[in-house]
Amino acid sequence: MTISSDVRAVLSHQEIELPSWAFGNSGTRFKVFGQAGVPRTPEEKIADAAQVHRHTGIAPSVALHIPWDRVDDYAALAEHARELGVRIGTINANVFQDDDYRLGSVTNPDPAVRRKALDHLLECVDVMDATGSRDLKLWFADGTNYPGQDDIRARQDRLAEALAAVRDRLGPQQRILLEYKLFEPAFYTTDVPDWGTAYAHCLRLGEQAQVVVDTGHHAPGTNIEFIVAFLLREGRLGGFDFNSRFYADDDLMVGAADPFQLFRILHEVVRGGGLAPEAGIAFMLDQCHNIEPKIPGQIRSVLNVQEATAKALLVDAHALAAAQSAGDVLGANAVLMDAYNTDVRPLLAELRADQGLDPDPMAAYAASGYAEKIVAERVGGRQASWGA
């Protein structure tokens, strides 16, 4: 099977953003397993991300997490990334780690804590200015654990006030990407628990606010592709945090738990024009490689998204539309299944070879010697790990 020029063009320009934190040590609330050779600094995280891009060709940007990636000179960090062939992408705020945030950050009943949280969000916009980043991703752990603990409506008012202040600080080409999460660490109410809440706040904020869909942040059985289709239709899908879950927010490698779901999601992205550069959708990974090697885990994740995208692009849109119009339930489903069951790996290997890349990125990285190099060189100092 040959790959059409249109499909080849789309795949050639696909970009997947890597999370800096995926290269550090991570774990569960029970244990963080350290690995030899993990980065000790933001610069080393970016160097590892550059290896993923070197072997896949479609991972040219790295998301930062502040303060985990705090440095004295962000412009210099951006230049360091450019020298390695990548760029700084989304800036992620952190208003969940400090003791002050026990009862929330921007929704906390204490005005002083709210001010501290807002100051951090504004600091992150400063980082965007220095690095040339377009997107500020906001996830809030805010919520309550017990009925009556706080005023649910008042917390929404406080959230809206903080979001508006951040929007007013943005430059004309910058955006808020608002993430949601069903539960955890707040178990009674979560202040941004679902896509509808995030969407409602983004509508109030205007065109510079869009919704992020984290594929692990939904109740079991939720039809994520419907959410994607709806937000695309409304022009409010700002990006993805790609990962896999079996139970809750597992942050496993994307496509590991349900590759068919990933295909269905990307089919809606293709159907809604979400792969076009002008759509502005940020396709990001958000994962924790707790037991597997970090860089190969990211390479495998990028390839999983690429393979699912290729399959989604192979869906015969005309045949699908005809079957749908005719009410041919089985025929329409068969069109999707034919695309999903296509082995696209030879096509993607051919595409990589044409781009001057090794057809097998996993094998190429294993043979590169980089893993052995960083284990030997990164001795001493504190590893940049989860919570660093």
C-alpha positions as CSV (number, residue, x, y, z in Angstrom):
1,M,0.0,0.0,0.0
2,T,1.3,3.4,-0.9
3,I,0.8,6.6,1.0
4,S,-1.0,9.5,-0.8
5,S,0.8,12.8,-1.2
6,D,-1.9,14.5,1.0
7,V,-1.5,12.1,3.8
8,R,2.3,12.2,3.5
9,A,2.1,16.0,3.7
10,V,0.0,16.0,6.9
11,L,2.2,13.4,8.6
12,S,5.4,15.3,7.5
13,H,4.2,18.4,9.4
14,Q,2.8,16.8,12.4
15,E,4.1,18.0,15.8
16,I,3.9,16.4,19.2
17,E,5.0,18.4,22.2
18,L,7.0,16.7,25.0
19,P,6.7,17.4,28.7
20,S,9.9,18.2,30.5
21,W,8.8,16.4,33.6
22,A,8.5,13.1,31.8
23,F,12.3,12.8,31.7
24,G,12.7,13.1,35.5
25,N,12.1,10.6,38.2
26,S,8.4,10.0,38.9
27,G,6.1,7.6,40.7
28,T,3.0,7.1,42.7
29,R,2.1,8.3,46.1
30,F,3.6,5.1,47.4
31,K,7.1,5.2,45.7
32,V,9.3,7.1,43.3
33,F,11.7,4.8,41.6
34,G,15.0,6.6,40.7
35,Q,16.7,5.8,37.4
36,A,20.3,6.4,36.5
37,G,21.0,9.1,34.1
38,V,17.9,11.2,34.6
39,P,18.3,14.9,34.2
40,R,19.6,17.1,37.0
41,T,18.6,20.4,35.4
42,P,16.1,21.9,33.0
43,E,18.9,22.1,30.4
44,E,19.4,18.3,30.6
45,K,15.7,17.7,30.3
46,I,15.7,19.6,27.1
47,A,18.7,17.7,25.9
48,D,16.8,14.5,26.4
49,A,13.8,15.8,24.7
50,A,16.0,16.8,21.7
51,Q,16.9,13.1,21.4
52,V,13.3,12.2,21.0
53,H,12.9,14.8,18.2
54,R,16.2,13.6,16.6
55,H,14.9,10.1,16.1
56,T,11.2,10.8,15.4
57,G,11.3,14.1,13.6
58,I,8.0,15.2,14.9
59,A,8.7,16.3,18.5
60,P,10.2,19.8,18.1
61,S,8.9,21.5,21.3
62,V,9.2,21.0,25.0
63,A,6.7,22.1,27.6
64,L,8.1,23.5,30.8
65,H,6.7,23.2,34.4
66,I,7.3,26.1,36.7
67,P,8.9,26.0,39.3
68,W,10.2,22.5,38.4
69,D,12.0,24.1,35.5
70,R,12.8,27.5,37.0
71,V,16.1,29.1,35.9
72,D,17.6,32.5,36.3
73,D,17.6,33.3,32.5
74,Y,14.7,31.9,30.5
75,A,15.9,33.6,27.3
76,A,19.1,31.6,27.6
77,L,17.2,28.4,28.2
78,A,15.2,29.1,25.0
79,E,18.5,29.6,23.2
80,H,19.8,26.4,24.6
81,A,16.7,24.6,23.2
82,R,17.2,26.2,19.8
83,E,20.8,25.1,19.7
84,L,19.7,21.5,20.3
85,G,17.1,21.7,17.5
86,V,13.9,22.1,19.6
87,R,12.0,25.0,21.1
88,I,10.2,25.9,24.3
89,G,6.5,25.2,24.1
90,T,3.7,25.4,26.6
91,I,4.4,26.8,30.1
92,N,2.7,24.9,32.8
93,A,1.9,26.6,36.1
94,N,2.1,24.9,39.5
95,V,-0.3,26.1,42.2
96,F,-0.8,22.8,43.9
97,Q,2.5,21.9,45.6
98,D,2.9,24.5,48.4
99,D,1.5,24.0,51.9
100,D,-0.4,27.3,51.5
101,Y,-2.6,25.6,48.9
102,R,-4.0,23.0,51.3
103,L,-7.5,24.6,50.9
104,G,-6.9,25.7,47.3
105,S,-5.0,28.2,45.3
106,V,-6.9,30.8,43.3
107,T,-10.2,29.6,44.9
108,N,-8.8,29.6,48.5
109,P,-10.9,31.4,51.0
110,D,-7.8,33.3,52.1
111,P,-7.2,36.4,49.9
112,A,-3.5,36.3,50.7
113,V,-3.2,32.8,49.3
114,R,-5.2,33.7,46.3
115,R,-2.8,36.6,45.7
116,K,0.2,34.3,46.0
117,A,-1.3,31.9,43.4
118,L,-2.2,34.7,41.0
119,D,1.3,36.2,41.3
120,H,2.7,32.8,40.2
121,L,0.4,32.6,37.2
122,L,1.5,36.1,36.2
123,E,5.1,35.0,36.7
124,C,4.4,32.2,34.2
125,V,3.3,34.7,31.6
126,D,6.6,36.5,32.2
127,V,8.3,33.1,31.3
128,M,6.2,32.9,28.2
129,D,7.4,36.4,27.1
130,A,11.0,35.4,27.7
131,T,10.8,32.0,25.9
132,G,8.5,33.0,23.1
133,S,5.8,30.6,24.3
134,R,2.3,30.9,23.0
135,D,0.4,28.8,25.6
136,L,-0.1,28.9,29.3
137,K,-1.6,25.7,30.6
138,L,-3.6,25.9,33.8
139,W,-4.6,23.0,35.9
140,F,-6.0,23.6,39.4
141,A,-6.0,21.0,42.2
142,D,-8.6,23.3,43.9
143,G,-11.7,21.8,45.4
144,T,-13.1,20.5,48.7
145,N,-13.1,17.2,50.6
146,Y,-16.3,17.7,52.7
147,P,-19.8,19.0,52.3
148,G,-20.0,22.5,53.7
149,Q,-16.3,23.0,53.7
150,D,-16.5,26.1,51.5
151,D,-19.0,27.9,49.3
152,I,-19.1,26.2,45.9
153,R,-20.4,29.2,44.0
154,A,-18.0,31.6,45.7
155,R,-15.1,29.4,44.6
156,Q,-16.3,29.7,41.0
157,D,-16.4,33.5,41.4
158,R,-12.8,33.5,42.7
159,L,-11.7,31.2,39.9
160,A,-13.3,33.5,37.3
161,E,-11.6,36.5,38.8
162,A,-8.1,35.0,38.7
163,L,-8.6,33.7,35.1
164,A,-9.7,37.1,33.9
165,A,-6.6,38.7,35.5
166,V,-4.3,36.3,33.7
167,R,-6.1,36.8,30.4
168,D,-5.6,40.6,30.8
169,R,-1.9,40.1,31.2
170,L,-1.5,38.0,28.0
171,G,0.0,39.3,24.9
172,P,-2.1,39.3,21.7
173,Q,-0.8,36.0,20.4
174,Q,-0.8,34.2,23.8
175,R,-3.5,31.9,25.1
176,I,-4.8,30.3,28.3
177,L,-5.3,26.5,27.9
178,L,-7.6,25.5,30.8
179,E,-7.4,21.9,31.9
180,Y,-10.0,19.9,33.8
181,K,-9.9,16.9,36.1
182,L,-12.8,14.8,37.3
183,F,-11.4,14.3,40.8
184,E,-8.3,14.1,42.9
185,P,-6.9,15.5,45.1
186,A,-10.2,17.1,46.0
187,F,-12.7,14.3,46.5
188,Y,-16.0,16.1,47.2
189,T,-16.0,18.9,44.7
190,T,-13.4,19.8,42.2
191,D,-13.5,23.4,41.0
192,V,-12.8,22.5,37.3
193,P,-14.1,18.9,37.2
194,D,-15.1,18.5,33.5
195,W,-15.0,19.9,30.0
196,G,-18.3,21.8,30.4
197,T,-17.0,23.8,33.4
198,A,-13.7,24.6,31.5
199,Y,-15.7,25.5,28.4
200,A,-18.0,27.8,30.3
201,H,-15.1,29.7,31.8
202,C,-13.3,29.9,28.4
203,L,-16.5,31.4,26.9
204,R,-16.4,34.2,29.4
205,L,-12.7,34.8,28.9
206,G,-13.0,35.2,25.1
207,E,-10.9,34.0,22.2
208,Q,-7.7,33.8,24.2
209,A,-8.9,30.9,26.3
210,Q,-9.4,27.3,25.1
211,V,-10.0,23.9,26.7
212,V,-7.3,21.2,27.1
213,V,-8.5,17.6,26.9
214,D,-6.3,15.3,29.1
215,T,-7.3,11.8,28.0
216,G,-6.9,10.4,31.5
217,H,-9.2,12.8,33.3
218,H,-12.7,11.4,32.7
219,A,-15.1,9.0,34.3
220,P,-15.1,5.4,33.1
221,G,-17.1,5.1,29.9
222,T,-16.9,8.8,29.0
223,N,-16.9,9.3,25.2
224,I,-13.9,11.5,24.8
225,E,-14.2,11.6,21.0
226,F,-17.6,13.3,21.5
227,I,-15.9,16.0,23.7
228,V,-13.3,16.5,21.0
229,A,-15.8,16.8,18.2
230,F,-17.9,19.3,20.2
231,L,-15.0,21.5,21.2
232,L,-13.7,21.5,17.6
233,R,-17.1,22.5,16.3
234,E,-17.1,25.4,18.8
235,G,-13.5,26.4,18.0
236,R,-12.6,25.9,21.7
237,L,-10.2,22.9,21.5
238,G,-6.9,24.3,22.5
239,G,-4.9,21.1,23.0
240,F,-4.4,17.6,24.3
241,D,-2.6,16.0,27.2
242,F,-2.1,12.6,25.7
243,N,-1.7,9.6,28.0
244,S,-3.5,6.3,28.8
245,R,-5.5,5.2,31.8
246,F,-6.9,1.9,33.0
247,Y,-8.6,3.2,36.1
248,A,-8.1,7.0,36.7
249,D,-5.4,9.5,36.0
250,D,-2.8,6.8,35.4
251,D,-0.6,8.9,33.1
252,L,0.6,5.8,31.2
253,M,2.0,5.9,27.7
254,V,-0.6,7.1,25.2
255,G,-2.2,4.2,23.3
256,A,-1.1,1.7,25.8
257,A,-4.5,1.0,27.4
258,D,-6.9,1.5,24.4
259,P,-5.2,2.3,21.1
260,F,-8.7,2.1,19.4
261,Q,-9.8,5.0,21.5
262,L,-6.8,7.0,20.5
263,F,-7.7,6.3,16.8
264,R,-11.3,7.4,17.4
265,I,-10.2,10.6,19.0
266,L,-7.8,11.4,16.2
267,H,-10.5,10.5,13.6
268,E,-12.6,13.3,15.1
269,V,-9.5,15.6,15.0
270,V,-9.1,14.9,11.3
271,R,-12.8,15.2,10.6
272,G,-12.9,18.6,12.4
273,G,-9.8,20.0,10.7
274,G,-7.8,19.9,13.8
275,L,-4.5,18.8,12.2
276,A,-4.3,22.0,10.1
277,P,-1.7,24.5,11.4
278,E,-4.3,27.3,11.6
279,A,-6.4,25.2,14.0
280,G,-3.7,25.9,16.6
281,I,-4.2,22.7,18.6
282,A,-1.3,21.7,20.8
283,F,-0.8,18.0,20.7
284,M,1.1,17.4,24.0
285,L,2.1,14.4,26.0
286,D,1.5,14.3,29.7
287,Q,3.0,11.1,31.1
288,C,5.0,9.7,34.0
289,H,7.4,6.9,33.1
290,N,7.7,5.3,36.5
291,I,9.1,1.9,35.6
292,E,10.2,2.2,31.9
293,P,13.2,4.2,30.6
294,K,12.2,7.8,30.1
295,I,13.5,8.6,26.6
296,P,12.3,5.4,24.9
297,G,9.0,5.8,26.7
298,Q,8.6,9.2,25.1
299,I,9.7,7.9,21.7
300,R,7.2,5.1,21.9
301,S,4.4,7.5,22.9
302,V,5.2,9.8,19.9
303,L,5.1,6.9,17.6
304,N,1.8,5.7,19.0
305,V,0.2,9.1,18.3
306,Q,1.8,9.2,14.8
307,E,0.4,5.7,14.0
308,A,-3.1,6.5,15.2
309,T,-3.0,9.7,13.2
310,A,-1.9,7.9,10.1
311,K,-4.8,5.4,10.5
312,A,-7.2,8.3,11.0
313,L,-6.0,9.9,7.8
314,L,-6.7,6.7,5.9
315,V,-10.4,6.7,6.7
316,D,-12.3,6.9,3.4
317,A,-14.3,10.1,4.2
318,H,-16.5,9.8,1.1
319,A,-17.4,6.2,1.7
320,L,-18.1,7.0,5.3
321,A,-20.4,9.9,4.5
322,A,-22.2,7.8,1.9
323,A,-22.8,5.0,4.4
324,Q,-23.9,7.4,7.1
325,S,-26.4,9.2,4.7
326,A,-27.8,5.8,3.7
327,G,-28.2,4.7,7.3
328,D,-25.8,1.8,6.6
329,V,-24.7,1.2,10.2
330,L,-22.5,-1.8,9.4
331,G,-21.0,-0.2,6.3
332,A,-20.1,3.0,8.2
333,N,-18.5,1.0,11.0
334,A,-16.6,-1.1,8.5
335,V,-15.1,2.0,6.9
336,L,-13.6,3.0,10.3
337,M,-12.5,-0.5,11.1
338,D,-10.8,-0.9,7.7
339,A,-8.6,2.1,8.5
340,Y,-7.9,1.1,12.1
341,N,-6.9,-2.4,11.1
342,T,-4.4,-1.1,8.5
343,D,-0.8,-1.7,9.5
344,V,0.7,1.8,8.9
345,R,4.1,1.0,10.4
346,P,5.7,0.3,6.9
347,L,4.3,3.5,5.6
348,L,5.7,5.5,8.5
349,A,9.1,3.8,8.2
350,E,9.1,4.8,4.5
351,L,8.2,8.3,5.4
352,R,11.0,8.5,8.0
353,A,13.5,7.1,5.5
354,D,12.5,9.8,2.9
355,Q,13.2,12.4,5.6
356,G,16.6,11.1,6.3
357,L,15.7,9.5,9.6
358,D,16.2,5.9,10.7
359,P,13.0,3.9,9.8
360,D,13.0,2.5,13.4
361,P,13.4,5.3,16.0
362,M,13.4,2.9,18.9
363,A,16.3,0.8,17.5
364,A,18.1,4.0,16.4
365,Y,18.0,5.4,19.9
366,A,19.1,2.1,21.5
367,A,22.1,2.1,19.1
368,S,23.0,5.7,19.5
369,G,24.9,5.3,22.8
370,Y,23.1,8.3,24.4
371,A,21.6,6.2,27.2
372,E,25.0,5.0,28.2
373,K,26.5,8.4,27.9
374,I,24.1,10.1,30.3
375,V,24.4,7.4,32.9
376,A,28.1,7.9,32.9
377,E,28.0,11.7,32.8
378,R,25.1,12.5,35.2
379,V,26.8,11.6,38.4
380,G,26.3,13.7,41.5
381,G,23.9,16.5,42.1
382,R,20.2,16.2,42.8
383,Q,18.2,14.5,40.1
384,A,15.4,16.7,38.7
385,S,12.5,14.5,39.7
386,W,8.9,14.6,40.5
387,G,8.4,17.5,42.9
388,A,11.8,19.0,42.3
